[in-house]
């Protein structure tokens, strides 16, 4: 009861802060107006949250794409015109990851050339094309084409959305804003789970087309990233953009000068070689890629795959559709909890609790399935898989779910951020494809118990990596983060 009251109080406090009048800084709440110690002055955070919310509609779109197959696959198999086979079902899932890989390749480069705003806006188009193809599909090939378009948009969105959000947020709330991507992605997943349980697959696809349409409209009203404008030598436009994001009370020219200093320190055209030859870039890329690696080899997809049998093993009589909705609700609320904690607790502690608790839960799941496979009576510990599943999802949602995406946006200087983000997203989707494809084989050859134990060992390695290699970036400016990565500051 106390935790629910605390969450309610935090949410009320949040919306009260958001409703403060911009013209009355003297009555402002400390959360809304935050005195900056470097001469920037008072800032207003509401527009940063609004802008991040609109940009994160791309994450909602990605979430609907990821979850779409779960409620519709049986409908597609029973549809007379499609008559989808098991092999074709596998391709429907795999083509998404393939499309995302190729969508990530040009996204960073285009974001540097055209701008973060217009690339985010343009991503709504392939999403809409994909849903249009699926809604009107009369054969499996149209479903394939729709999933490829959806994958391209999803992969590109994973690059440019976190990049844009990281560049509009001030350091005091950059972590909360950065976690919006994962938060809204889980909202998209929950949307599909909830709506997909009551409508057919064509209607569901029509509902999924709403977020990308809203993304296109919403992005019209948001200025371009100040960082991109500075890189394009449009300083006056950057000042106006920053005032829109941070409020008229802030000393926008001082803030712009800090951005200018970061851009100037990385002057010149960066190359892919700079990601490895410059120590700070090399350290940032290593950390980013490893976090993406551990996110995917945490076993999250395997655990989600086992949601229904785990609920059933625990003696649950809940319908499978309701089980997935429960999982979706837990993910959304705990990822929201991460947005409240990340700028207070810090990145490292949330990552470490995540890997430790997930590793423990995976170990317990392995033990349970080991006993079950040996024919042991597990009635007395029927609660174990259900508790392990819920705790696993909670810990993932607080740590390794949102934080790798958020840190991807803050570990790199403006000269290499686009390239580094593309590389990280390409690795992430490659791992999604590999883990998804290999899980079935692992489960067949090793058994469920050993498979979960392998994932648990990976989380043990993740804990050691975070403890030894991941710096705390909470409240640090871009320049300070680069100095830490270069080994010039602790």
N, C-alpha and C positions, 0 to 999 in steps of 0.2 A: 504493500500500500504506500509506503514512504517513497519508493522509487517512482511510482506512477505520479504521486503528487509533485515530486521534484521535476519530472519531465514536463508535467502540465505547467508548472510555474515557469520553467525555462522557456517554453513555447510562448506563453503569455508575455513574458519579459521581452522575448525576441520581437514579437509583432508590435508591442508598445514602442519599442525603439525604432522600428521601421516607420511608424506613423508620425514621428517627430517632425515639426515644421522646419524647413530649410532656412527660413528667415529668422529663426529665433535660436541662435547657438547658445545664448546665455542660459536657456532652460533645457539644454540638450542633456540627454542621458549619456553617461560615460561610454556605453557601448557604441552609441551613434557618433559622438564626436570624440576623437582620440587625439590628444596632443602628441605630435610627432617631435622627437627630440633633435632632429637634424634641420630644423628651420622650415619644414613644410607647413606647420601650423595645424589648424583644426580641419578635419575631413569628415565628410558625410558618406556613410557606407551603404545607404539604401539603394542607390543606383548601381553600385557594384554588385549587390545581391540580385537586383532585377536583371541586369545584363547577363550575369552568370546563369540565371534561371533560363533566360531565352536561349542562350548558346547551348545550354544543357538539354534543350529539346532534341538536339541531335543525338544525345545519349539515350533519351527515351526511345527515339526511333531505332537506335542500335539494339536496345533491350527487347523491343518487340520482335525484331528480326531474329535475335538469338533464341527467344522462347517460342517462336511461332510453331515450330514442328511438334512441340510437346502435346498440345491439345488436338492437333489436326491430322496427325500421321495415320490414325486408324480410319479417319474419314476419307483420306486420300486413297488408301488401300481399297476401300469399299466402293469408291466412286467408279461407275461403269466406264466413263469416258477416259479415265486416267488409269485405273487398275494398276496402281503402283506396286512394284515388287519390292522385296527386301533390299535387293541390290540398288534399285533406284532410290529407295528411301535413304540409303547410306550416302548416295551422291547429293541428295537434297541438302544434307547436313554439311558434307565436305566442300561443296562448291561455295558455300558462304565463306569458309576460311580461306579458300583459294582466292576468291574475289577480294577479300579484305587485305590479303598480302599484297596484291597488285595495286589496290587502292592506296595503300600506305606509301608506295614508292614515290609517286610524284607529288603527294599532298604537301609535304614540307617545302619543296621547291616552289610550288605554285603559291603557297601562302606567303613566301618571301617576295615573289614577283607581283602578284595581284593584290594580296592583302588578306589578313585573317578574316575580316568581316565578309568579304565577297565569296571567299571559298566556303566558309560556313554556310552562307546563304545558298550557294550553288549546290551544296550537298543534298538539299531537299529534293532536287530534281531527280537524281537516280533512285532515291528512296521511292518517290511517287511513281516513277517508271516501273520499278520492281513490283509494287503493289498493283499497278494497273495490269501488268502481265499476268500476275497470279489470279487476280479477280476474274479476268476474262479467259483464263487458261482452259483449253480444250484438249491438251495433251501434256505429257510429262515434260517435253522439251521447253514449253512455255514456263513451267515451274522452274526448270533449271536456269533459264535466262533471267527470270525474276530474282532468283537467289544470287546469281552472279552480280547483277546490278546492286542488290542490297548489300552484298559483301564489299563491293567497291566503295560504296558510300560509308559503310561502317568502318572500314579500315582507314579511309581518309579522315573520317570524323574523329577517330581515336587519336589522330595526330594533331589536327588543327584546333579542336575544341579545348583540350587541356592547355594548349599553347596560348590561345586567346585569353582564357580565364586567368592564367598565371600572370599575364601582362597587364591586366586591368586592375588587379587587386593590390592593395597596400599590404605591407609585410605583416601587420597585426592580424589580418583575417585571410591571408593568402592560403593557409592550410585549409580553412573551412570552405573557401571558394573552390579550392582545388579538389576537394572531395565531392563536389557537386556532380562531377562526371559519373562516378560510380553510383552515387545516390540516385540520380535520375535514370541511370541504366537499370537499376533494380526496380524502379517504378515502372519502366517499360515492360520488364519481365512480369511483374505483378499484374499489370494491365492485361497482358495476354492470358495469364493463368485465370484471371477472374472472368473476363469477357468470353474467352474460349470455352469455358465450361457451360455456357448457356446459348451460344450461337453457332452457326455452321461456319466452315472455313472461309467462304467467300465474304460473309458479313464481317468476320473477324479481320480479314485483310483490309476491308474498307475502313474499319475503326483504326487500324494501324497506320493508315495513310494520313490521319489527322495530325499527329505530332510533326511530321516533316512539312506539312502545309503551314502549320503555325510557326515553324522555324523560319521559313522563307519570309513570312509577313513580319515576324518579330524583329528579324535582323535588319529590316529597313530602317528602324528607328534607333539603332545602336551605332555610335561612332566607331571609327576604325581604332585599332589598338594604338595607343600613344607610342609604343616601342617601334611599331612598323612605320608610323609617320615620321619619327625621328630618323630611322634608317633611310627613308626616302627624302630626307632633308626638307620636310614640311613642318617646320618648328611651330609656326603659328597655329596650324591645324592641330598639332599635338597638344598645345596649350588648351585649346577649346575642348578637345576630346577629354583631357584630364579633368577639366572643370566639370564636364558632364558626369564623369564617373565618380569623382571625389568631392564634388561640391564647390560652390563659388567661394567658400570661406578659406579654402586651402591656398597656400602659396604655390600656385601651379607652376610658376616659372622656376622656383627652387626645385620642385619635384622633377620638372622636365630637365633641368640641368643635371640632376643625378642620373636620369636615363641617358642623357647625352654623354655623360662621362663613361657610362658602361659601354655605350655604342662606340665611342671614340677609342676606348681601351682595346676594343676588338676590331679596330678599323681594318679595312681590306677585305677582299673577297675570300671567304673561308672555303677550304676544300675538304673532301672526305679524309684526306691524310691528316688534317689538323685535329680530327677527333682522336687520333692515336699519338701524334707527335707532341702535342701540348699537354703537359702533366695534368692540369686541372680538367681539361676535356676528357683525357683518358680515364681519370679517376671517376668523373661523373658518369661517363658512358658505362664503365665497368659496374658501378653501383646500380645504375638504371637497368641494364640488361640482366643482372643477377636478380634484382627484385621481380622483374617480369618472369624470369625463369622459375623462381620459387613460387610465384603466384599460380602458375599453371601446373607445376608438379606437386602442389599441395594436395592434389587429389580432389579438388573441388568438384570437378565434373563427375568423378566416380561416386562421390558422396551424394550428389544431386541425383545421379542415375539410380542410386539405391534408396531413394527417399521412400517410395511406395513399399518395397519389401521390408525396410527397417520399421516403418510404422506398423506393418502387419506382424512382424516378428515380436514387437512389443505388445501384441494383443489388441491393437487398435482396430475398431470397427468403422473408422472413418472412410469415406469414399476417396479413391485415388485423387480425383480432381480437387477435393477439399484439402488433401495432404499437401499438394503442390501450392495451393493458395496460402496455406499456413507457412510453408517455407518462404514464399515470396514476401509475406507480411513481416516475418522475422528479419529477412534481409533488408527490407526498406527501413524499418524502425532502428535497427542496429547500425546501419550505414548513416542514418540521420544522427544517431548518437555519436558517431565518429566525427561528424562536422562540428558538434558541440565541444568535443574533447581535444581535437587535434592541435589547436592553437594554445591549449592549456597544458595538456599532458606531454605533448611533443610527439615527433614521428617515431623515434627509436623505441620508446617504451611501448607504444601501441603495436609496432611491428613485432617486438619480442614477445609480448603477451600473446599475440596472434599465433606465432609459430610454435610457442611452447604449448598452448592450450590445444591447437589443432593437432600437433604431434601426439599429445596424450590421448585425444579423442580417437585418432586413427589407430593407435595402439589398442585401445579398448575395443574398437570395432573389429580389429583383427582377431583379438582373443575371443570375442563373442562368436564370430563366424568360424573360427577354428574349432571351438567346442561344438558348434552346431553341425559342422561337417563330420565330426567324429561320432556323432550320434548321442552326445551327452545331453542330458535333460537340462535345458537352460531356463526352465520356467521361473526359477528363483531370481534370475537376473534379467527377466524380460524387459525391465525398465532401462537396462544399460544402453542398448542401441539407440533408443529414442532420446535419452539424455545426451549421449555422445553426438548425435546428429545435430541437435539444437545448439549445443555448446560450440560445435565445430562451425556452424553457420554464423553464430554470433561473433566468434573470434575472427573469422575471415572477414566479416562485414566491418569490424572495427579496425582491422589492420591491413592484411595483405590484399583485401579487396580494393579499397580506395587509395591507399597511400602510394603504391607504385605509380599510378596514373598522376597523382598530385605531384610527386617528386620529379617525375619526368619533365614537368613544366618549370621546375625551379633549380635544377642541377646544372643548367647550361647557360652560357653567355648568349647574347642576342645574335652573335655571328654564326653559331653552330646549332642553335636550338632546333631549327627546322630539320636539318639533316639528322641530328641525333634522335629526335622524336620519331622520324620516319623509320630509322633503323630499329628502335625499340619496339615500335608497333609491328613491324614486319616479323621480328623475333617472336613477339607475343602470339601472333596469329599462326605462325609456323608451329609453335608449341601446342596451340589449341588443336590444330590438325593432327599432329603426331600423337598427342595424349589421347584424343578422341578415337583415333584409329587403333592405337596400340592397347587401349584399355581392355577391349574384348579378348585379345590374344593373351594378355597378362593374366586375366581372370581365368582363362581356359587352361593355360599351362601351369600357372603357379597356384591358382585358387584364390578365393576372395581374401582369405586371411593374410597370405604372404603379400598380396597386392597392396592391402592397406598398410602392412608393416613397411613395405618399400617406401610408400608415401610418408610414413611417420619418420623414417630415417632421413628423408629429404628435408623434413621440417626441423630435424635436429641440426642438420648442416646449415639451414637458413638462420636458425637462432645464433649459431656461432658467427656466421657472416655478418649479421646485423650488429652484434656486439663488438666485432673487431673492425669493421670496415665502413659502416654507415654513419655519417656525421649527423648531429642534430642541427636541423636548419630552421627550427622554430624561431620566428621573430628576426631572422637574419635577412639583410638586404642581398641583392644579387651579387654585389661586389664582395661582400663578406663571405658568401658561400663559395665564390670562386677562389678566394684566398685560402679558405679551409681546405678545399680540394687540392690546391697547389701545395699544401703543406706549410703555408706561411702564417697560419693562424690556427689556434686550437679551438 
